[in-house]
């Protein structure tokens, strides 16, 4: 039997998730000891690994005929800066490929009810582009906290406000968690889809999956007023870097 693109890609996706999860767990432990400067490179590394998994998951979801050479290209698509951005690049491409009609269909489905969002597709695309422009700084930020000297040979200093660094760690942790479970959702969703499924029946199936329940839990946690403020503080720190 011919091996499908999903079968080829699944081990790579699972490995990305495994390594990303391990890095995330390390980052969380370091953060708990309040060594935020040491935790930041681990968080960014975790985000890069997990984002790659989501990137490949999206590619095979939209193109079941990925060749072996294409798979290699998707595993190493670009520089670290680009790979760190793959989560939001994937989100942006998903939104841009989607029609307004399909976007509204999802919003009216059970999933849309679970993750209510009053924004239209165009607005979300613009917000996603803005997030990409901010996160474009993450690789340089990681290098600043990961090395004793910068590329010009200057000594790097980490004399930043601890509250700002804590907020940054919280933001990166939230991004890692959401990206991880969005990829898990892709894996779970692939296993339950049948040729007879309509869009409506498939969306209804997805709404009951374990990854959706976890994403709902994260959605409620990260969108509390206090945690929104913390995440916005982390974003402001990156943007000013």
Buried (B, 14 or more C-beta within 10 A) or exposed (E): EEEBBBEBBBEBBBBBBEBBBBBBEBBBEBBEEEEBBBBBBBBBBBBBBBBBBBBBBBBBBEEEEBEEEBBEEBBEBEEBBEBBBBBBBBBBBBBEEBEEEEBBBBBEBBBBEBBEEEEEBEEBBEBBEEBBEBBBBBBEBBBBBBEEEEEEEEEEEEEBEEEBBBBBBBBBBBBBBBBBBBBBBBBBBBEEEEEEEEEEEBBBBBBEBEBBEBBBEBBEEBEEEEBEEBBEBBBBBBEEE
